[in-house]
Amino acid sequence: MAFFRRPRYFPSLPVVILISFLLILDAVSATAEYSSASQSSQAARKITHADSSLDAGSVTNGVYRNKTLGFTCRIPAGWVLRTDEMNARDEQSAGNQSADSSKTGPAAASSAGAKVLLAAFSRPPDAKGEDVNSSILIVAESAAAYPGLKDALQYFDPLTEVAKAQGFEIDEDPYEIAIETKTLVRGDFHKDVGTRVMHQSTLAMLERGYAVSFTVIAGTDDDVEDLIDSLDFGANAGTKK
């Protein structure tokens, strides 16, 4: 298999990896920059993003739905949503990168098409706890940002490199997994954090011109599987009530 490498004129790390790293930091740390006002009820509301061309989806009665990408994700009761905050953080980072590029030469190609569709945590990031702060992160990034990208397996090449760089060990090579009507690629990782073990699984797919990743973090393999089971790619996943 030929491995995919991002061309040199793109940023060395895809935006999705940077966001995934932020998720890892939030899951490990019990502190955060944002106040408890970021805690959101799971009443019906539209999630807003700067990229209007990408269906941001919506959360209703504890279920995230994205009609365009054709999936739903059930959010565990009592979890905290931080989707808007993570998008704001990413946009600020992109703005800083653009300012730096203007001083040093031509700006790198934009990755502004990458957006967090859902970021959910089992407890507020500023609430301390002994266990791992379980998390769900769903990100969509324009596949056009990766010339030559043919399948989701290629998308795992940089994801795996960064996970290893952050101390995660890969459990096995990425593999295909079927969830209802959709076949995705999955990679599993773990990392010792003091007396705890952090388990991370990422699923990826290419859909309608986007590379979409689904990352879950939990304290046990069983908890990871429960979070993955919250995903639905059935025929009516994006529209079911």
Residue pairs with C-beta under 8 A, 6 or more apart in sequence:
1 153
3 154
3 157
4 146
4 148
4 149
4 150
4 154
4 155
4 157
5 157
6 12
6 14
6 146
6 158
7 147
9 108
9 109
10 108
10 109
10 111
10 145
10 146
11 97
11 108
11 109
11 111
13 158
13 162
14 111
14 114
14 141
14 145
14 146
14 158
15 90
15 94
15 111
15 114
15 139
15 141
16 114
16 139
16 141
16 159
16 211
16 213
17 158
17 159
17 162
18 90
18 93
19 86
19 90
19 114
19 116
19 137
19 139
20 137
20 139
20 159
20 162
20 202
20 213
20 215
21 162
21 166
22 86
22 89
22 90
23 86
23 119
23 135
23 137
23 215
23 217
24 166
24 198
24 200
24 217
26 32
26 82
26 121
26 125
26 133
26 135
27 121
27 132
27 133
27 134
27 135
27 198
27 217
28 133
28 193
28 198
29 125
30 125
30 126
30 127
30 128
30 129
30 133
31 125
31 126
32 38
32 124
32 125
32 126
33 89
34 82
34 85
34 125
34 126
35 126
36 124
36 126
38 80
38 81
38 82
38 84
38 85
38 124
39 80
39 81
39 124
40 80
40 81
42 59
42 61
42 62
42 75
42 79
42 81
44 58
44 59
44 60
44 61
45 58
45 59
46 56
46 58
47 56
47 57
47 58
47 59
47 83
47 84
47 117
47 118
48 56
48 84
49 56
49 87
49 115
49 116
50 87
50 91
50 112
50 115
51 112
51 113
51 115
54 68
54 113
54 115
54 140
54 210
55 66
55 67
55 68
55 69
56 66
56 115
56 117
57 64
57 65
57 66
57 67
57 69
57 117
57 118
58 64
58 65
59 65
59 75
59 81
59 118
62 74
62 75
62 76
62 77
63 72
63 73
63 74
63 75
64 72
64 73
64 74
64 75
64 117
64 118
64 138
65 71
65 72
65 237
65 238
65 239
65 240
66 72
66 117
66 238
67 238
67 239
68 208
68 238
69 140
69 207
69 208
69 210
69 212
69 238
70 182
70 207
70 233
70 237
70 238
71 182
71 231
71 232
71 233
71 237
71 238
72 231
72 232
72 237
72 238
72 240
73 118
73 136
73 138
73 214
73 230
73 231
73 232
74 230
74 232
75 81
75 118
75 120
75 136
75 230
76 120
76 122
76 134
76 227
76 230
78 122
79 120
79 121
79 122
79 136
80 120
80 121
80 122
80 123
80 124
80 125
81 118
81 119
81 120
82 119
82 120
82 121
82 125
83 116
83 117
83 118
83 119
83 120
85 119
86 116
86 119
86 137
87 115
87 116
90 114
90 116
91 112
94 110
94 111
94 112
97 108
98 107
101 107
101 108
109 145
111 141
111 145
113 141
113 142
113 144
113 145
114 139
114 140
114 141
114 142
114 145
115 139
115 140
115 141
116 137
116 138
116 139
117 138
117 139
117 140
117 212
118 136
118 137
118 138
119 135
119 136
119 137
119 138
120 135
120 136
120 137
121 133
121 134
121 135
122 133
122 134
122 135
123 129
123 133
125 133
131 196
131 219
132 193
132 196
132 198
132 199
132 217
132 218
132 219
133 217
134 216
134 217
134 218
134 219
134 223
134 227
135 215
135 216
135 217
135 218
136 214
136 215
136 216
136 227
136 230
137 213
137 214
137 215
137 216
138 212
138 213
138 214
138 215
139 212
139 213
139 215
140 210
140 211
140 212
141 210
141 211
141 212
141 213
142 209
142 210
142 211
143 149
143 206
143 209
143 210
143 211
144 209
146 154
146 155
146 211
148 154
149 155
149 206
149 211
151 185
151 206
152 184
152 185
152 204
152 205
152 206
152 211
153 174
153 185
155 185
155 204
155 206
155 211
155 213
156 174
156 185
156 187
156 202
156 204
159 187
159 202
159 204
159 213
160 170
160 174
160 187
163 170
163 187
163 189
163 200
164 170
166 191
167 191
168 189
168 190
168 191
168 198
168 200
169 189
169 190
169 191
170 187
170 188
170 189
171 188
171 189
171 190
172 188
173 187
174 185
174 186
174 187
175 185
175 186
175 187
176 183
176 184
176 185
176 186
177 183
177 184
177 185
177 186
177 203
178 184
179 203
179 228
179 231
179 232
179 233
180 232
180 233
180 234
180 235
180 237
181 233
181 234
181 235
182 205
182 233
183 205
184 203
184 204
184 205
184 214
185 203
185 204
185 205
186 201
186 202
186 203
186 204
187 201
187 202
188 199
188 200
188 201
188 224
189 199
189 200
189 201
189 202
190 197
190 198
190 199
190 200
191 197
191 198
191 200
192 198
196 219
197 219
198 217
198 219
199 217
199 218
199 219
199 220
199 221
199 223
199 224
200 215
200 216
200 217
200 224
201 215
201 216
201 224
201 228
202 213
202 214
202 215
202 216
203 213
203 214
203 215
203 228
203 231
204 211
204 212
204 213
204 214
205 211
205 212
206 212
214 228
214 231
216 224
216 227
216 228
217 224
218 224
218 226
218 227
232 240
234 240
